[in-house]
């Protein structure tokens, strides 16, 4: 979110919480990307605020249903209606705030894998229409194939990303592996270590695909503790997830801090991963 929009977005969060008598004398922005996360004190609310174009209703509904399954997720604040509140041109949702007990990078691998497996079990119990992981690939292709959307992307890099997104997603589908509803991006930044145990957040990216697509977003040593993971499929999913992240960084409207610099670093990592795949006999892109 642009810096100039943040004060209005915070004000929208404070006013929304006030509707339910939830005090917000202190509002602190904890995270800013395509939306902001705001901690409201003393009420203990985490408000997420985004432009109205974001599908926050989708995230709220998934979290609400998962909470009913006992899945490890941080759910909507029970003191407010579990819905999207529209205020001053923003979409606002209210969530329970959990104080982290450790940094994201310090999640024990076994606990991380167990939480992800339990989340997947809960997601299998939900009957909900959701995008497929290939829809996210298509979104990324719209960025990298259109110079007007990614004007700073060089021709060679554009070709590399295009070929990778097409080829690796096709290789994943050709395996015919069982698919289910996934978190979509269960990376360490979306897993909180709390007094109640590990809890996943940010479910707006939920999609259908093989569990290895989710596992690809976790640190590599987590896979050793996840039951039944296909190592070859996981390797391809890691390449695809990296290609997706790199693609977003070249969108002219990308607002991730230092996004372009990170995109260049990750592009080099992507090329190295593709080289390893080719040398291992994984075929072309």
N, C-alpha and C positions, 0 to 999 in steps of 0.2 A: 504494500500500500504506500502511496506517495506520502512524503513527510507532511505535506500541506493538508492532507486529509485526516491525519491521525487525531488531532484535537477534536474534530467533530465526531469521529468514530468512537473515541473514548467517552465523549459526552453522551453519545447514544447508548453506550453500555451502561453508564451510570444511571441514566434516566430509566432504562428498561429494568434494571435491578430494583430501582426505587418503586416501581409499580407493585412489587411483591413485598415491600417493606424491608428489602435487603440493603443495609447500609453500605455506602461506598465513599466514605470520607477520604480514602486513599486509593487511587487507581494507578497501577503500575503496568506499563506495557512490557510483557515478557518476551514476545516474539512478533516479528513483522516480516511477512512475505507477501503472498497474494491476499492475506487477511491478517488481522492482528489478534493476539491473545492478551487479555487484560485481567490482571488479578485485582479483585475488588475487596478491600478490607474496611471494616472488620467482619463483613458477612461471610467471608470464605467462599466467594464465587469466582469462577473463571469465566469471563465473557469472551466469546469469539465474535468478531465483527468483520464483515466482508461486504463488498459491493453486492447489490441485489442479484447480479448475474450468477452468483455462486449457488450451488445446490446444497445449502445447509440443511434443508428439510430432509434430504436423503440421509445425511450423516446422523441427524437426530433420531430418525426412525430406526436405523440399524442399531444404534447404541441403545435405544429404548428396548428393542426386542432382545438384544444380547444380554442386557441386564437381567431379563427374566429367565435366562438360561444359566445364570451363575458364571458367565464367561468373564475372563479377566479384562474388563474394560472400565474406563472412567466414564460414568454415565451422566446424564443431565441432572442438574440440581433438583432434588425432589420438592423443594419449596416453591418452584416456579413451574409453569406449564411447559411440558416438553415439546416445544414448537419453535418456529422461527418468528421472531418479533421484528417488524419493520418499523424503522424510526429514522427520520431525516435522511432518507436515501440509502440506508444501510440495512443489512440483515444481521440480527443479533441473536445468539443462542447463549443460554446460561447453563454452566456445568459445575459440578462439584470440584473444588480445588483440592489437590493433594500435594502436601509438602514432600518434595523428593528427598529420599534418604541417602542417595548416592548419585554420582554423575552418570549420564547415559552410557558412557564408554566402559563403566565398571560393572555392568550387569553380568553375573555369573552365567556362563554358557549353558549349563544344564537347566538353570531356572528360566533362562530366556527361551530355550527350546520347549520346555514344559508349558510355559505360558502360551507360546505360539500354537502348540498342539491342542491345548484346551480351547484356545480361541477358534481354531479350525473346527473342532468338534461342535462348538456352539453355532458357528456359521452354517454348518451342515443342517442344523435344525431350523433354519430360517428359510421360509419360502418368500423370496423377494426378487423382483425384476431388477437386474443390475447389468451394467456394461460388461463386455468381455475384455480380456487383456488386449486383444487385437484392436479394440476400439481406441485404446490408448496409443497403440502403435500407429493407427491411422491419424490420430491427432498430431503425433510427432512428425509423421511424414508430411503433413500439411505445413509444418514449420520449415523442414529442411528442403522440401521440394520447391518452395516458392521464394525466390530471391527478394521479393517485396516484403516478406515476413521475416526473413533472416538475411538481411543485406550484407552483414559482415562475415558471413560464412564463405570460405574459399571454395573454389570449384572441386578440388581434390577431396576436401573434407566433406563437402555436400554429397559427393558420390559415395564416399566411404559410409557415411551415416545412412544414406538411402539404401545401399546394398545390404548393409547389416540389418536394418530394421525389417526389410523384406525377407532376407534369407534366413535369419535366425528365428524369426517368428514362424516362418513356414516349417523349419526343422522341428520346432517345438510341437506344432500341431501334428506333424506327420508321425510323431511317436504314438499318438492315440491314447495318451495317458488320461486317467480319470480326472475330471475337473470339478470344481466346486466354487462356492462363494469364498472370496479371500479378503483380507484387509486391504491389500493393494500396495502398501508401502510401510511394512512393519520394521522400519529401520530403528536403530537405537534412540534416535530423537523422538520417536513415537511410542516409546515404551518407558513408563515411569516406574522407578523403584520407590515404593511407598510402604508405609507401615502395614498396609493391607496386602502386600505382595506386589509383584509386577502387574501393571495395568496398561493396556494399550489405549492410545488416544488417536484422534484425527482419522476418522473412518470415512471421510468424504471420497477417498480413492478406492473404496471397495469395488471389486470386480470379480468375474469368473475366470478361472484358469487352474492349472495344476498347482499343488501346494508348493512345489519347488519355485514357482514365480515369487511367492511370498518369502520363502526361505532365502532367496537370492539377495534380499535386502538386509538380511542379518549378517553379523560378522561370520567369517568363514568357519570358525570352530564351533558355532552353534549347530551346524548340520550334523556333526558327529553324534549329537544327543537327540536328534529328531528321528523318530521311528520311521523306517521304510523309505527314506529319501533316496531318489535315483541320482547318483553322482554325476552321470553324463548329462542328464536333463538339467540338473542344477547348474552345471557349468555353462550351458547355453542360456539359461535364464539369467545368470549373472551378467553375461555379455549383453543380453537384451535390456536388462534394467539399467545398465551403464549407458547404453546407446540412447535410451529414453531420457535419462537425466541430462546427458550431453546435449541432446536436441533442444530441450527447454532453454538451455543457457544461451542459445543463439537466437531465440525469439526476440525481436526488437523491443517487445514490451516486458521482457523478463525483469523482475524487480529484486531478484536475489542479490544481496550485497556481494560484490566481487564475483558476480556470476560469470562474466566473460572470462576472467582469469581462471576460475575453477573449470570452466568449460574446456579451456585449452589443456589444462592438466589432465582432465578426465579423458579427453580425446586421445592423448598419448597412451593412457592406460588401456583404453579400448583397443587401440591398434596392437598393443602388446598382447592383450588377451586373444585377439583374433589370430595373431601369429602363433601363439601357443596351441590354439585349437587346430590350425592347419597342420602344424608339425606333429600333433598327436593323431592325425588322421581323421579329424572331424569334418573335413571337406571344406568347400568354399563358402562364400557368403551368400 
